[in-house]
Amino acid sequence: MKEVENQMVKPNGYGIKDPHQEDVCEGIDACGDEVVSGDYILEYDGEIILVENAAKFLIEHCGAIIKVAGEE
């Protein structure tokens, strides 16, 4: 008989974060924000950038300009 793991006995078995579990800091990204375990990051030229900071990084560090398509 095949054994099936009970999700209720596994830590965070249903993908819900345990409110008592502290986030593990993995470092600081290029924009100065804390990177914690599970965050989505980009690596560029040796820098770590949180995905949500990608546009900010491009504007501040790479000289990117925000434009609207079809407008000058």
ABEGO torsion letter per residue (X at the ends): XBBBBBAAABBGAAGBBBAABBBBBAEBBAAGBBBBBGBBBBBBGGBBBBAAAAAAAAAAAAGBBBBBBGBX
